[in-house]
Amino acid sequence: MSLPATAAGALAAIFIMALVTYLTRAGGVFVMSRVPIGPRVERFINAMAGSVLVAVITPMAVQGDWGARLALVATLGMMLATQKALAAIAAGIVTAALWRLWL
């Protein structure tokens, strides 16, 4: 499928992506509403969240620049120190921004 490089094509692409995103999320809610959440399913969901996080972070740590690596370290340190995700994310963003500003 090919969309024209016009404003209408861009709007069509945005609409299609929004629809796919909605259907993916609604499908997950629909499926999980039919699965009884016992201890085994809960352990699976918790493990899956961690594995997705590792899958996203590992390429950035391996292939990223030093700004990305320092941002990961700052995020980890802040999360361990404060247990607040927003503070950890902010520390990572600020670290990467400052590193890239100075280099």
Backbone as XML, in Angstrom:
<?xml version="1.0"?>
<chain id="A" units="angstrom">
  <residue number="1" name="MET">
    <atom name="N" x="0.846" y="-1.180" z="0.000"/>
    <atom name="CA" x="0.000" y="0.000" z="0.000"/>
    <atom name="C" x="0.886" y="1.236" z="0.000"/>
  </residue>
  <residue number="2" name="SER">
    <atom name="N" x="0.537" y="2.178" z="-0.816"/>
    <atom name="CA" x="1.313" y="3.400" z="-0.921"/>
    <atom name="C" x="0.371" y="4.597" z="-0.803"/>
  </residue>
  <residue number="3" name="LEU">
    <atom name="N" x="0.776" y="5.553" z="0.015"/>
    <atom name="CA" x="-0.024" y="6.765" z="0.188"/>
    <atom name="C" x="0.696" y="7.923" z="-0.484"/>
  </residue>
  <residue number="4" name="PRO">
    <atom name="N" x="-0.041" y="8.829" z="-1.080"/>
    <atom name="CA" x="0.608" y="9.974" z="-1.718"/>
    <atom name="C" x="1.226" y="10.909" z="-0.678"/>
  </residue>
  <residue number="5" name="ALA">
    <atom name="N" x="2.277" y="11.595" z="-1.073"/>
    <atom name="CA" x="2.964" y="12.523" z="-0.177"/>
    <atom name="C" x="2.269" y="13.877" z="-0.198"/>
  </residue>
  <residue number="6" name="THR">
    <atom name="N" x="1.004" y="13.873" z="0.197"/>
    <atom name="CA" x="0.220" y="15.103" z="0.269"/>
    <atom name="C" x="-0.375" y="15.208" z="1.663"/>
  </residue>
  <residue number="7" name="ALA">
    <atom name="N" x="-1.064" y="16.289" z="1.909"/>
    <atom name="CA" x="-1.712" y="16.451" z="3.214"/>
    <atom name="C" x="-2.769" y="15.371" z="3.422"/>
  </residue>
  <residue number="8" name="ALA">
    <atom name="N" x="-3.503" y="15.024" z="2.381"/>
    <atom name="CA" x="-4.519" y="13.967" z="2.503"/>
    <atom name="C" x="-3.867" y="12.619" z="2.792"/>
  </residue>
  <residue number="9" name="GLY">
    <atom name="N" x="-2.722" y="12.363" z="2.163"/>
    <atom name="CA" x="-1.996" y="11.118" z="2.428"/>
    <atom name="C" x="-1.499" y="11.047" z="3.861"/>
  </residue>
  <residue number="10" name="ALA">
    <atom name="N" x="-1.000" y="12.179" z="4.354"/>
    <atom name="CA" x="-0.530" y="12.231" z="5.743"/>
    <atom name="C" x="-1.682" y="12.001" z="6.714"/>
  </residue>
  <residue number="11" name="LEU">
    <atom name="N" x="-2.823" y="12.630" z="6.449"/>
    <atom name="CA" x="-3.990" y="12.430" z="7.314"/>
    <atom name="C" x="-4.481" y="10.983" z="7.258"/>
  </residue>
  <residue number="12" name="ALA">
    <atom name="N" x="-4.435" y="10.379" z="6.075"/>
    <atom name="CA" x="-4.839" y="8.985" z="5.947"/>
    <atom name="C" x="-3.898" y="8.082" z="6.740"/>
  </residue>
  <residue number="13" name="ALA">
    <atom name="N" x="-2.600" y="8.356" z="6.678"/>
    <atom name="CA" x="-1.624" y="7.563" z="7.435"/>
    <atom name="C" x="-1.852" y="7.704" z="8.933"/>
  </residue>
  <residue number="14" name="ILE">
    <atom name="N" x="-2.114" y="8.925" z="9.382"/>
    <atom name="CA" x="-2.378" y="9.155" z="10.807"/>
    <atom name="C" x="-3.640" y="8.415" z="11.231"/>
  </residue>
  <residue number="15" name="PHE">
    <atom name="N" x="-4.674" y="8.487" z="10.420"/>
    <atom name="CA" x="-5.920" y="7.800" z="10.743"/>
    <atom name="C" x="-5.710" y="6.285" z="10.811"/>
  </residue>
  <residue number="16" name="ILE">
    <atom name="N" x="-4.996" y="5.730" z="9.849"/>
    <atom name="CA" x="-4.755" y="4.280" z="9.828"/>
    <atom name="C" x="-3.943" y="3.855" z="11.047"/>
  </residue>
  <residue number="17" name="MET">
    <atom name="N" x="-2.908" y="4.629" z="11.392"/>
    <atom name="CA" x="-2.097" y="4.291" z="12.566"/>
    <atom name="C" x="-2.915" y="4.402" z="13.849"/>
  </residue>
  <residue number="18" name="ALA">
    <atom name="N" x="-3.764" y="5.414" z="13.941"/>
    <atom name="CA" x="-4.619" y="5.556" z="15.120"/>
    <atom name="C" x="-5.590" y="4.386" z="15.229"/>
  </residue>
  <residue number="19" name="LEU">
    <atom name="N" x="-6.157" y="3.971" z="14.105"/>
    <atom name="CA" x="-7.082" y="2.838" z="14.103"/>
    <atom name="C" x="-6.393" y="1.554" z="14.529"/>
  </residue>
  <residue number="20" name="VAL">
    <atom name="N" x="-5.215" y="1.305" z="13.994"/>
    <atom name="CA" x="-4.464" y="0.093" z="14.368"/>
    <atom name="C" x="-4.106" y="0.136" z="15.855"/>
  </residue>
  <residue number="21" name="THR">
    <atom name="N" x="-3.677" y="1.287" z="16.349"/>
    <atom name="CA" x="-3.356" y="1.419" z="17.768"/>
    <atom name="C" x="-4.582" y="1.144" z="18.623"/>
  </residue>
  <residue number="22" name="TYR">
    <atom name="N" x="-5.713" y="1.734" z="18.250"/>
    <atom name="CA" x="-6.942" y="1.519" z="19.008"/>
    <atom name="C" x="-7.342" y="0.048" z="18.995"/>
  </residue>
  <residue number="23" name="LEU">
    <atom name="N" x="-7.310" y="-0.583" z="17.829"/>
    <atom name="CA" x="-7.707" y="-1.984" z="17.741"/>
    <atom name="C" x="-6.773" y="-2.892" z="18.540"/>
  </residue>
  <residue number="24" name="THR">
    <atom name="N" x="-5.485" y="-2.569" z="18.554"/>
    <atom name="CA" x="-4.543" y="-3.346" z="19.352"/>
    <atom name="C" x="-4.858" y="-3.229" z="20.834"/>
  </residue>
  <residue number="25" name="ARG">
    <atom name="N" x="-5.086" y="-2.028" z="21.288"/>
    <atom name="CA" x="-5.391" y="-1.826" z="22.712"/>
    <atom name="C" x="-6.755" y="-2.412" z="23.080"/>
  </residue>
  <residue number="26" name="ALA">
    <atom name="N" x="-7.750" y="-2.176" z="22.249"/>
    <atom name="CA" x="-9.077" y="-2.726" z="22.529"/>
    <atom name="C" x="-9.054" y="-4.248" z="22.476"/>
  </residue>
  <residue number="27" name="GLY">
    <atom name="N" x="-8.275" y="-4.809" z="21.552"/>
    <atom name="CA" x="-8.154" y="-6.257" z="21.473"/>
    <atom name="C" x="-7.525" y="-6.837" z="22.724"/>
  </residue>
  <residue number="28" name="GLY">
    <atom name="N" x="-6.516" y="-6.154" z="23.253"/>
    <atom name="CA" x="-5.898" y="-6.611" z="24.500"/>
    <atom name="C" x="-6.873" y="-6.586" z="25.660"/>
  </residue>
  <residue number="29" name="VAL">
    <atom name="N" x="-7.648" y="-5.523" z="25.748"/>
    <atom name="CA" x="-8.661" y="-5.433" z="26.817"/>
    <atom name="C" x="-9.708" y="-6.523" z="26.637"/>
  </residue>
  <residue number="30" name="PHE">
    <atom name="N" x="-10.126" y="-6.739" z="25.393"/>
    <atom name="CA" x="-11.131" y="-7.764" z="25.116"/>
    <atom name="C" x="-10.619" y="-9.149" z="25.495"/>
  </residue>
  <residue number="31" name="VAL">
    <atom name="N" x="-9.406" y="-9.473" z="25.100"/>
    <atom name="CA" x="-8.845" y="-10.797" z="25.420"/>
    <atom name="C" x="-8.662" y="-10.950" z="26.923"/>
  </residue>
  <residue number="32" name="MET">
    <atom name="N" x="-8.105" y="-9.942" z="27.573"/>
    <atom name="CA" x="-7.841" y="-10.060" z="29.014"/>
    <atom name="C" x="-9.122" y="-10.050" z="29.838"/>
  </residue>
  <residue number="33" name="SER">
    <atom name="N" x="-10.218" y="-9.542" z="29.293"/>
    <atom name="CA" x="-11.478" y="-9.592" z="30.032"/>
    <atom name="C" x="-12.018" y="-11.021" z="30.088"/>
  </residue>
  <residue number="34" name="ARG">
    <atom name="N" x="-11.506" y="-11.886" z="29.232"/>
    <atom name="CA" x="-11.960" y="-13.265" z="29.202"/>
    <atom name="C" x="-10.989" y="-14.233" z="29.847"/>
  </residue>
  <residue number="35" name="VAL">
    <atom name="N" x="-9.851" y="-13.741" z="30.307"/>
    <atom name="CA" x="-8.855" y="-14.579" z="30.961"/>
    <atom name="C" x="-8.929" y="-14.351" z="32.465"/>
  </residue>
  <residue number="36" name="PRO">
    <atom name="N" x="-9.149" y="-15.427" z="33.223"/>
    <atom name="CA" x="-9.144" y="-15.239" z="34.672"/>
    <atom name="C" x="-7.724" y="-14.918" z="35.161"/>
  </residue>
  <residue number="37" name="ILE">
    <atom name="N" x="-7.615" y="-13.855" z="35.942"/>
    <atom name="CA" x="-6.299" y="-13.419" z="36.397"/>
    <atom name="C" x="-5.996" y="-14.083" z="37.729"/>
  </residue>
  <residue number="38" name="GLY">
    <atom name="N" x="-5.254" y="-15.162" z="37.646"/>
    <atom name="CA" x="-4.781" y="-15.869" z="38.829"/>
    <atom name="C" x="-3.326" y="-15.531" z="39.068"/>
  </residue>
  <residue number="39" name="PRO">
    <atom name="N" x="-2.720" y="-16.179" z="40.022"/>
    <atom name="CA" x="-1.317" y="-15.882" z="40.327"/>
    <atom name="C" x="-0.379" y="-16.182" z="39.153"/>
  </residue>
  <residue number="40" name="ARG">
    <atom name="N" x="-0.672" y="-17.223" z="38.395"/>
    <atom name="CA" x="0.178" y="-17.592" z="37.274"/>
    <atom name="C" x="0.118" y="-16.531" z="36.161"/>
  </residue>
  <residue number="41" name="VAL">
    <atom name="N" x="-1.083" y="-16.093" z="35.819"/>
    <atom name="CA" x="-1.236" y="-15.064" z="34.787"/>
    <atom name="C" x="-0.623" y="-13.751" z="35.258"/>
  </residue>
  <residue number="42" name="GLU">
    <atom name="N" x="-0.784" y="-13.415" z="36.517"/>
    <atom name="CA" x="-0.212" y="-12.185" z="37.054"/>
    <atom name="C" x="1.313" y="-12.219" z="36.989"/>
  </residue>
  <residue number="43" name="ARG">
    <atom name="N" x="1.918" y="-13.360" z="37.310"/>
    <atom name="CA" x="3.376" y="-13.496" z="37.198"/>
    <atom name="C" x="3.824" y="-13.332" z="35.749"/>
  </residue>
  <residue number="44" name="PHE">
    <atom name="N" x="3.044" y="-13.905" z="34.814"/>
    <atom name="CA" x="3.376" y="-13.776" z="33.393"/>
    <atom name="C" x="3.331" y="-12.314" z="32.950"/>
  </residue>
  <residue number="45" name="ILE">
    <atom name="N" x="2.298" y="-11.606" z="33.349"/>
    <atom name="CA" x="2.151" y="-10.199" z="32.958"/>
    <atom name="C" x="3.293" y="-9.370" z="33.533"/>
  </residue>
  <residue number="46" name="ASN">
    <atom name="N" x="3.640" y="-9.607" z="34.793"/>
    <atom name="CA" x="4.745" y="-8.861" z="35.406"/>
    <atom name="C" x="6.067" y="-9.169" z="34.716"/>
  </residue>
  <residue number="47" name="ALA">
    <atom name="N" x="6.305" y="-10.424" z="34.380"/>
    <atom name="CA" x="7.544" y="-10.800" z="33.702"/>
    <atom name="C" x="7.584" y="-10.219" z="32.291"/>
  </residue>
  <residue number="48" name="MET">
    <atom name="N" x="6.443" y="-10.193" z="31.619"/>
    <atom name="CA" x="6.383" y="-9.674" z="30.265"/>
    <atom name="C" x="6.723" y="-8.177" z="30.243"/>
  </residue>
  <residue number="49" name="ALA">
    <atom name="N" x="6.245" y="-7.432" z="31.218"/>
    <atom name="CA" x="6.545" y="-6.000" z="31.270"/>
    <atom name="C" x="8.044" y="-5.769" z="31.407"/>
  </residue>
  <residue number="50" name="GLY">
    <atom name="N" x="8.695" y="-6.528" z="32.248"/>
    <atom name="CA" x="10.143" y="-6.397" z="32.413"/>
    <atom name="C" x="10.905" y="-6.796" z="31.171"/>
  </residue>
  <residue number="51" name="SER">
    <atom name="N" x="10.460" y="-7.843" z="30.492"/>
    <atom name="CA" x="11.166" y="-8.295" z="29.294"/>
    <atom name="C" x="11.019" y="-7.290" z="28.153"/>
  </residue>
  <residue number="52" name="VAL">
    <atom name="N" x="9.873" y="-6.644" z="28.059"/>
    <atom name="CA" x="9.698" y="-5.602" z="27.040"/>
    <atom name="C" x="10.617" y="-4.424" z="27.338"/>
  </residue>
  <residue number="53" name="LEU">
    <atom name="N" x="10.725" y="-4.061" z="28.599"/>
    <atom name="CA" x="11.613" y="-2.969" z="28.991"/>
    <atom name="C" x="13.062" y="-3.289" z="28.630"/>
  </residue>
  <residue number="54" name="VAL">
    <atom name="N" x="13.500" y="-4.498" z="28.915"/>
    <atom name="CA" x="14.867" y="-4.903" z="28.579"/>
    <atom name="C" x="15.067" y="-4.909" z="27.064"/>
  </residue>
  <residue number="55" name="ALA">
    <atom name="N" x="14.062" y="-5.363" z="26.315"/>
    <atom name="CA" x="14.166" y="-5.403" z="24.856"/>
    <atom name="C" x="14.277" y="-4.002" z="24.262"/>
  </residue>
  <residue number="56" name="VAL">
    <atom name="N" x="13.694" y="-3.017" z="24.913"/>
    <atom name="CA" x="13.779" y="-1.639" z="24.423"/>
    <atom name="C" x="15.110" y="-1.000" z="24.823"/>
  </residue>
  <residue number="57" name="ILE">
    <atom name="N" x="15.571" y="-1.284" z="26.023"/>
    <atom name="CA" x="16.761" y="-0.626" z="26.552"/>
    <atom name="C" x="18.060" y="-1.221" z="26.025"/>
  </residue>
  <residue number="58" name="THR">
    <atom name="N" x="18.124" y="-2.526" z="25.827"/>
    <atom name="CA" x="19.381" y="-3.176" z="25.444"/>
    <atom name="C" x="19.979" y="-2.625" z="24.151"/>
  </residue>
  <residue number="59" name="PRO">
    <atom name="N" x="19.212" y="-2.487" z="23.061"/>
    <atom name="CA" x="19.834" y="-1.916" z="21.855"/>
    <atom name="C" x="20.355" y="-0.495" z="22.065"/>
  </residue>
  <residue number="60" name="MET">
    <atom name="N" x="19.662" y="0.277" z="22.885"/>
    <atom name="CA" x="20.108" y="1.643" z="23.139"/>
    <atom name="C" x="21.424" y="1.629" z="23.915"/>
  </residue>
  <residue number="61" name="ALA">
    <atom name="N" x="21.568" y="0.696" z="24.852"/>
    <atom name="CA" x="22.802" y="0.619" z="25.626"/>
    <atom name="C" x="23.958" y="0.102" z="24.779"/>
  </residue>
  <residue number="62" name="VAL">
    <atom name="N" x="23.673" y="-0.806" z="23.858"/>
    <atom name="CA" x="24.727" y="-1.398" z="23.028"/>
    <atom name="C" x="25.095" y="-0.497" z="21.856"/>
  </residue>
  <residue number="63" name="GLN">
    <atom name="N" x="24.116" y="0.032" z="21.153"/>
    <atom name="CA" x="24.377" y="0.782" z="19.926"/>
    <atom name="C" x="24.288" y="2.295" z="20.090"/>
  </residue>
  <residue number="64" name="GLY">
    <atom name="N" x="23.817" y="2.754" z="21.230"/>
    <atom name="CA" x="23.635" y="4.184" z="21.432"/>
    <atom name="C" x="24.946" y="4.905" z="21.689"/>
  </residue>
  <residue number="65" name="ASP">
    <atom name="N" x="24.893" y="6.218" z="21.686"/>
    <atom name="CA" x="26.078" y="7.008" z="21.990"/>
    <atom name="C" x="26.233" y="7.125" z="23.505"/>
  </residue>
  <residue number="66" name="TRP">
    <atom name="N" x="27.267" y="7.848" z="23.914"/>
    <atom name="CA" x="27.507" y="7.974" z="25.353"/>
    <atom name="C" x="26.409" y="8.767" z="26.052"/>
  </residue>
  <residue number="67" name="GLY">
    <atom name="N" x="25.750" y="9.664" z="25.342"/>
    <atom name="CA" x="24.628" y="10.387" z="25.940"/>
    <atom name="C" x="23.511" y="9.437" z="26.320"/>
  </residue>
  <residue number="68" name="ALA">
    <atom name="N" x="23.212" y="8.470" z="25.456"/>
    <atom name="CA" x="22.170" y="7.479" z="25.745"/>
    <atom name="C" x="22.575" y="6.586" z="26.905"/>
  </residue>
  <residue number="69" name="ARG">
    <atom name="N" x="23.833" y="6.169" z="26.918"/>
    <atom name="CA" x="24.304" y="5.296" z="28.009"/>
    <atom name="C" x="24.282" y="6.014" z="29.354"/>
  </residue>
  <residue number="70" name="LEU">
    <atom name="N" x="24.741" y="7.260" z="29.364"/>
    <atom name="CA" x="24.700" y="8.017" z="30.616"/>
    <atom name="C" x="23.272" y="8.285" z="31.065"/>
  </residue>
  <residue number="71" name="ALA">
    <atom name="N" x="22.370" y="8.493" z="30.099"/>
    <atom name="CA" x="20.958" y="8.690" z="30.442"/>
    <atom name="C" x="20.389" y="7.434" z="31.095"/>
  </residue>
  <residue number="72" name="LEU">
    <atom name="N" x="20.763" y="6.257" z="30.581"/>
    <atom name="CA" x="20.312" y="5.006" z="31.201"/>
    <atom name="C" x="20.833" y="4.874" z="32.626"/>
  </residue>
  <residue number="73" name="VAL">
    <atom name="N" x="22.093" y="5.206" z="32.829"/>
    <atom name="CA" x="22.676" y="5.119" z="34.176"/>
    <atom name="C" x="21.991" y="6.114" z="35.110"/>
  </residue>
  <residue number="74" name="ALA">
    <atom name="N" x="21.774" y="7.334" z="34.633"/>
    <atom name="CA" x="21.103" y="8.341" z="35.467"/>
    <atom name="C" x="19.676" y="7.919" z="35.804"/>
  </residue>
  <residue number="75" name="THR">
    <atom name="N" x="18.975" y="7.355" z="34.816"/>
    <atom name="CA" x="17.608" y="6.897" z="35.049"/>
    <atom name="C" x="17.586" y="5.783" z="36.080"/>
  </residue>
  <residue number="76" name="LEU">
    <atom name="N" x="18.481" y="4.820" z="35.928"/>
    <atom name="CA" x="18.553" y="3.716" z="36.887"/>
    <atom name="C" x="18.884" y="4.216" z="38.283"/>
  </residue>
  <residue number="77" name="GLY">
    <atom name="N" x="19.875" y="5.091" z="38.376"/>
    <atom name="CA" x="20.258" y="5.621" z="39.690"/>
    <atom name="C" x="19.136" y="6.385" z="40.362"/>
  </residue>
  <residue number="78" name="MET">
    <atom name="N" x="18.441" y="7.215" z="39.598"/>
    <atom name="CA" x="17.341" y="7.989" z="40.178"/>
    <atom name="C" x="16.183" y="7.077" z="40.583"/>
  </residue>
  <residue number="79" name="MET">
    <atom name="N" x="15.915" y="6.058" z="39.774"/>
    <atom name="CA" x="14.824" y="5.139" z="40.106"/>
    <atom name="C" x="15.143" y="4.368" z="41.381"/>
  </residue>
  <residue number="80" name="LEU">
    <atom name="N" x="16.389" y="3.920" z="41.520"/>
    <atom name="CA" x="16.777" y="3.207" z="42.736"/>
    <atom name="C" x="16.754" y="4.123" z="43.956"/>
  </residue>
  <residue number="81" name="ALA">
    <atom name="N" x="17.120" y="5.388" z="43.755"/>
    <atom name="CA" x="17.180" y="6.324" z="44.876"/>
    <atom name="C" x="15.805" y="6.807" z="45.314"/>
  </residue>
  <residue number="82" name="THR">
    <atom name="N" x="14.914" y="7.074" z="44.359"/>
    <atom name="CA" x="13.643" y="7.707" z="44.717"/>
    <atom name="C" x="12.419" y="6.826" z="44.544"/>
  </residue>
  <residue number="83" name="GLN">
    <atom name="N" x="12.526" y="5.775" z="43.739"/>
    <atom name="CA" x="11.381" y="4.912" z="43.415"/>
    <atom name="C" x="10.256" y="5.693" z="42.734"/>
  </residue>
  <residue number="84" name="LYS">
    <atom name="N" x="10.609" y="6.776" z="42.048"/>
    <atom name="CA" x="9.626" y="7.592" z="41.334"/>
    <atom name="C" x="9.982" y="7.605" z="39.854"/>
  </residue>
  <residue number="85" name="ALA">
    <atom name="N" x="9.077" y="7.058" z="39.040"/>
    <atom name="CA" x="9.350" y="6.925" z="37.611"/>
    <atom name="C" x="9.513" y="8.277" z="36.930"/>
  </residue>
  <residue number="86" name="LEU">
    <atom name="N" x="8.700" y="9.256" z="37.288"/>
    <atom name="CA" x="8.777" y="10.566" z="36.638"/>
    <atom name="C" x="10.125" y="11.236" z="36.909"/>
  </residue>
  <residue number="87" name="ALA">
    <atom name="N" x="10.605" y="11.136" z="38.140"/>
    <atom name="CA" x="11.916" y="11.713" z="38.465"/>
    <atom name="C" x="13.026" y="10.988" z="37.706"/>
  </residue>
  <residue number="88" name="ALA">
    <atom name="N" x="12.904" y="9.675" z="37.566"/>
    <atom name="CA" x="13.913" y="8.902" z="36.843"/>
    <atom name="C" x="13.928" y="9.262" z="35.368"/>
  </residue>
  <residue number="89" name="ILE">
    <atom name="N" x="12.758" y="9.393" z="34.778"/>
    <atom name="CA" x="12.675" y="9.769" z="33.368"/>
    <atom name="C" x="13.255" y="11.169" z="33.164"/>
  </residue>
  <residue number="90" name="ALA">
    <atom name="N" x="12.917" y="12.084" z="34.045"/>
    <atom name="CA" x="13.437" y="13.450" z="33.941"/>
    <atom name="C" x="14.957" y="13.455" z="34.061"/>
  </residue>
  <residue number="91" name="ALA">
    <atom name="N" x="15.506" y="12.664" z="34.968"/>
    <atom name="CA" x="16.965" y="12.600" z="35.122"/>
    <atom name="C" x="17.620" y="12.080" z="33.851"/>
  </residue>
  <residue number="92" name="GLY">
    <atom name="N" x="17.026" y="11.072" z="33.230"/>
    <atom name="CA" x="17.578" y="10.536" z="31.992"/>
    <atom name="C" x="17.533" y="11.542" z="30.862"/>
  </residue>
  <residue number="93" name="ILE">
    <atom name="N" x="16.426" y="12.238" z="30.737"/>
    <atom name="CA" x="16.282" y="13.238" z="29.669"/>
    <atom name="C" x="17.266" y="14.381" z="29.867"/>
  </residue>
  <residue number="94" name="VAL">
    <atom name="N" x="17.366" y="14.868" z="31.082"/>
    <atom name="CA" x="18.276" y="15.983" z="31.363"/>
    <atom name="C" x="19.722" y="15.554" z="31.127"/>
  </residue>
  <residue number="95" name="THR">
    <atom name="N" x="20.072" y="14.347" z="31.554"/>
    <atom name="CA" x="21.442" y="13.857" z="31.360"/>
    <atom name="C" x="21.787" y="13.772" z="29.876"/>
  </residue>
  <residue number="96" name="ALA">
    <atom name="N" x="20.902" y="13.176" z="29.083"/>
    <atom name="CA" x="21.168" y="13.067" z="27.646"/>
    <atom name="C" x="21.249" y="14.440" z="26.997"/>
  </residue>
  <residue number="97" name="ALA">
    <atom name="N" x="20.354" y="15.342" z="27.390"/>
    <atom name="CA" x="20.346" y="16.686" z="26.801"/>
    <atom name="C" x="21.621" y="17.439" z="27.141"/>
  </residue>
  <residue number="98" name="LEU">
    <atom name="N" x="22.052" y="17.373" z="28.388"/>
    <atom name="CA" x="23.282" y="18.082" z="28.779"/>
    <atom name="C" x="24.505" y="17.480" z="28.094"/>
  </residue>
  <residue number="99" name="TRP">
    <atom name="N" x="24.568" y="16.166" z="28.017"/>
    <atom name="CA" x="25.705" y="15.527" z="27.339"/>
    <atom name="C" x="25.784" y="15.988" z="25.879"/>
  </residue>
  <residue number="100" name="ARG">
    <atom name="N" x="24.655" y="15.997" z="25.215"/>
    <atom name="CA" x="24.649" y="16.366" z="23.800"/>
    <atom name="C" x="24.842" y="17.877" z="23.606"/>
  </residue>
  <residue number="101" name="LEU">
    <atom name="N" x="24.474" y="18.658" z="24.603"/>
    <atom name="CA" x="24.689" y="20.091" z="24.530"/>
    <atom name="C" x="26.181" y="20.402" z="24.604"/>
  </residue>
  <residue number="102" name="TRP">
    <atom name="N" x="26.895" y="19.691" z="25.465"/>
    <atom name="CA" x="28.319" y="19.967" z="25.665"/>
    <atom name="C" x="29.190" y="19.325" z="24.611"/>
  </residue>
  <residue number="103" name="LEU">
    <atom name="N" x="28.665" y="18.337" z="23.872"/>
    <atom name="CA" x="29.509" y="17.694" z="22.845"/>
    <atom name="C" x="29.030" y="17.949" z="21.461"/>
  </residue>
</chain>
